[in-house]
């Protein structure tokens, strides 16, 4: 402390504020660790919703492909305009 160029009071203030800053950092880091559980739950629920959405589209596409007659032609039939035969 005697060899600190700015003075003894500045040395003590730097130590005090550094310790306070570290305490705030540690409390914040621990708080984020406990909040990570909510983030993980939110990610799992979001992924579950996305997979359910994609699976439902898969089922809908599968049902429509089963109901379409594979022997039917895809091209529309020619139609005759009304009034002209």
Backbone as a ProteinNet text record, in pm:
[ID]
protein_1_A
[PRIMARY]
XXXXXXXXXXXXXXXXXXXXXXXXXXXXXXXXXXXXXXXXXXXXXXXXXXXXXXXXXXXXXXXXXXXXXXXXXXXXXXXXXXXXX
[TERTIARY]
83.8	0	88.7	200.2	288.6	350.2	366.9	432.3	333	203.6	103.3	118.4	130.7	164.6	53.7	-71.6	-182.5	-209.6	-176.9	-200.1	-271	-269.8	-329.1	-480.5	-543.9	-690.3	-736.1	-667.8	-702	-683.1	-579	-553.9	-669.5	-712.7	-822.4	-952	-978.9	-1101.5	-1102.3	-989.1	-982	-1011	-953.4	-979.7	-1126.3	-1184.8	-1324.7	-1416.4	-1400.3	-1488.8	-1465.6	-1342.5	-1317	-1387.6	-1382.5	-1451.5	-1603.2	-1656	-1800.2	-1839.1	-1758.3	-1786.2	-1783.2	-1687.7	-1680.8	-1801.8	-1846	-1964.3	-2088	-2104.3	-2218	-2209.7	-2089.7	-2071	-2107.4	-2060.7	-2086.7	-2235.5	-2300.1	-2443.9	-2520.9	-2480.8	-2546	-2523.4	-2401.9	-2372.1	-2451.9	-2460.8	-2540	-2687.4	-2733.9	-2872.7	-2901.1	-2806.8	-2825.8	-2824.2	-2743.4	-2741.4	-2878.1	-2937.9	-3069.6	-3177.5	-3159.9	-3257.7	-3241.7	-3126.7	-3106.2	-3204.4	-3254.3	-3352.8	-3478.9	-3522.1	-3639.9	-3612.4	-3488.5	-3453.9	-3455.9	-3405.6	-3405.3	-3547.7	-3633.3	-3774	-3840.4	-3811.9	-3870.4	-3822.9	-3695.9	-3643.7	-3707.9	-3721.9	-3783.2	-3927.4	-4002.1	-4142.2	-4151	-4061.1	-4061.1	-4028	-3929.2	-3895.7	-4009.6	-4074.5	-4188.7	-4299.6	-4327.5	-4429	-4393	-4265.6	-4222.5	-4232.5	-4188.5	-4195.3	-4340.8	-4428.1	-4570.2	-4630.2	-4593.4	-4641.6	-4595.1	-4466.3	-4412.5	-4474	-4492.9	-4551.5	-4697.2	-4770.1	-4908.5	-4915.6	-4824.1	-4820.8	-4785.3	-4695.2	-4661	-4784.2	-4858.8	-4979.3	-5083.6	-5103	-5200.3	-5161.3	-5034.1	-4988.8	-5004.4	-4980.2	-4994.4	-5140.2	-5230.9	-5373.9	-5424	-5379.5	-5426.1	-5368.4	-5247.7	-5191.1	-5258.4	-5311.2	-5382.9	-5521.8	-5583.3	-5719.3	-5720.4	-5610.3	-5604.5	-5592.5	-5673.8	-5671	-5545.3	-5455.2	-5332.2	-5355.6	-5471.2	-5500.2	-5561.3	-5604.3	-5666.6	-5558.4	-5592.6	-5494.8	-5491.3	-5376.1	-5358.9	-5406.9	-5409.8	-5447.7	-5598.3	-5640.2	-5785.2	-5845.8	-5971.2	-6041.2	-6080	-6084.9	-6126	-6273.4	-6306.4	-6447.2	-6494.4	-6620.7	-6681.4	-6746.9	-6720.7	-6783.5	-6934.8	-7004.6	-7149.7	-7202.3	-7307	-7366.9	-7312.2	-7203.2	-7148.1	-7132	-7185.1	-7172.3	-7116.4
-117.8	0	124.8	120	235.6	265.9	166.2	186.5	222.5	228.2	263.4	409.9	443.2	579	680.4	638.6	733.5	768.3	680.3	707.8	593.4	597.7	490.4	486.4	602.6	607.2	549.5	582.7	528.9	377.8	328.6	184.3	112.2	166.2	106	112.5	226.9	240.6	141.7	122.1	26.8	-113.6	-151.2	-283.6	-301.1	-199.6	-207.9	-221.9	-136.1	-140.7	-265.8	-315	-440.3	-556.3	-559.1	-667	-656.6	-535.4	-517.1	-562.5	-525.9	-565.6	-717.4	-782.9	-928.6	-992.6	-936.5	-990.4	-978.7	-864.8	-845.2	-943.4	-963.2	-1057.5	-1199.2	-1242.4	-1378.8	-1399.8	-1302.9	-1314.4	-1320	-1236.5	-1239.2	-1370	-1423.4	-1550.4	-1664.3	-1667.4	-1771.8	-1755.5	-1632.8	-1608.5	-1657	-1635.2	-1683.4	-1835.2	-1897.1	-2043.3	-2096.3	-2036.2	-2081.6	-2047.4	-1940.2	-1905.4	-1993.6	-2060.4	-2145.9	-2260.3	-2303.5	-2411.8	-2368.4	-2245.9	-2195.6	-2185.9	-2148.6	-2139.9	-2278.1	-2377.2	-2513.7	-2563.6	-2537.8	-2578.6	-2509	-2381.4	-2307.9	-2364.2	-2401	-2457.8	-2593.1	-2675.8	-2807.9	-2794.5	-2703.9	-2684.4	-2630.5	-2540	-2486.9	-2596.4	-2679.1	-2788.8	-2889.9	-2917.1	-3008.2	-2954.4	-2825.5	-2763.8	-2771.2	-2746.3	-2751.5	-2893.1	-2991.8	-3130.8	-3173.6	-3134	-3167	-3104.2	-2979.7	-2910.2	-2981.7	-3016.4	-3084.2	-3222.7	-3296.2	-3429.7	-3423.5	-3322.8	-3308.3	-3281.6	-3200.6	-3178.1	-3306.5	-3384.6	-3513.7	-3604.6	-3611.6	-3695	-3644.7	-3513.5	-3457.5	-3488.5	-3473.7	-3505.1	-3653.5	-3735.7	-3880.7	-3918.4	-3856.2	-3884.9	-3840.4	-3724.5	-3676.8	-3760.6	-3812.1	-3895.6	-4032.8	-4080.7	-4208.3	-4195.4	-4079.1	-4062	-4029	-3987.4	-3955.7	-4086.3	-4099.9	-4219.7	-4215.3	-4313	-4309.1	-4332	-4390.3	-4415.8	-4294.6	-4196.4	-4078.1	-3990.5	-3930.6	-3843.4	-3709.1	-3648.8	-3520.6	-3404.2	-3423.6	-3315.4	-3293.1	-3168.9	-3142.5	-3177.3	-3218.5	-3252.7	-3126.2	-3136.8	-3019.5	-2994.4	-2870.2	-2836.4	-2755.3	-2768.6	-2695.3	-2573.3	-2454.3	-2333.7	-2342.8	-2286.5	-2287.7	-2207.1	-2256	-2185.1	-2230.2	-2301.4	-2351.4	-2502.4	-2573.3	-2718.4	-2771.9
0	0	0	67.5	72.9	-62.9	-146.4	-276.2	-387.3	-358.3	-458.9	-493.4	-622.4	-665.9	-639.7	-646.8	-635.1	-489	-397.8	-257.2	-189.1	-56.4	23.1	9.5	8.5	-2.4	-136.5	-243.7	-375.2	-378.7	-315.2	-309.1	-239	-126.5	-51.6	-132.4	-196.9	-277	-393.3	-457.4	-568.1	-517.8	-404.7	-348.1	-309.6	-249.1	-206.6	-327.1	-427	-543.6	-628.6	-631.5	-702.9	-633.4	-501.5	-429.3	-445.8	-444.7	-467	-607.5	-707.1	-845.3	-859.3	-794.8	-801.2	-733.4	-623.5	-555.6	-643.9	-709.8	-800.8	-916.9	-969.2	-1079.2	-1037	-921.6	-875.7	-849.5	-786.6	-760.9	-893.1	-987.9	-1119.3	-1192.5	-1186.3	-1253.8	-1192.5	-1061.2	-994.7	-1030.9	-1035.7	-1075.5	-1216.1	-1308.6	-1445.4	-1451.7	-1369.7	-1368.4	-1324.9	-1223.9	-1180.4	-1282.2	-1357.7	-1461.6	-1584.4	-1601.7	-1718.8	-1722.8	-1607.7	-1608.7	-1683.8	-1664.4	-1735.9	-1885.4	-1920.3	-2062.5	-2126.9	-2055.8	-2109	-2126.4	-2030	-2040.1	-2158.9	-2177.7	-2290.1	-2423.9	-2433.4	-2557.8	-2584.9	-2481.6	-2499.1	-2545.3	-2485.9	-2525.1	-2668.3	-2704.7	-2841.1	-2942.5	-2912.2	-3003.4	-3013.2	-2902.2	-2900.6	-2990.7	-2981.9	-3066.7	-3213.5	-3246.4	-3386	-3441.6	-3362.9	-3408.5	-3425.6	-3334.7	-3347.4	-3472.9	-3499.5	-3618.9	-3745.5	-3752.1	-3869.9	-3886.7	-3777.4	-3783.8	-3830.5	-3786.6	-3830.6	-3980.7	-4032.4	-4177	-4251.1	-4195.5	-4255.6	-4261.1	-4151.3	-4148.9	-4247.8	-4256	-4349.7	-4493.9	-4527.8	-4663.7	-4693.9	-4595.7	-4614	-4637.1	-4562.1	-4579.2	-4716.5	-4762.6	-4893.3	-5005.7	-4991.2	-5097.9	-5102	-4989	-4987	-5048.4	-5039.4	-5091	-5239.2	-5297	-5440.3	-5518	-5623.2	-5707.5	-5794.3	-5780.6	-5858.7	-6007.2	-6045.8	-6186.7	-6256.3	-6181.5	-6241.7	-6302.6	-6415.5	-6479.9	-6408.3	-6408.4	-6340.9	-6428.1	-6559.5	-6650.1	-6644.6	-6643	-6642.8	-6777.9	-6772.9	-6897.2	-6968.6	-7102.3	-7180.6	-7160.7	-7151.6	-7133.2	-7251.8	-7278.6	-7388.1	-7328.7	-7383.1	-7327.6	-7341.3	-7247	-7247.5	-7366.5	-7428	-7539.7	-7673.4	-7673.3	-7798.3	-7788	-7883	-7878.1	-8005.3
[MASK]
+++++++++++++++++++++++++++++++++++++++++++++++++++++++++++++++++++++++++++++++++++++

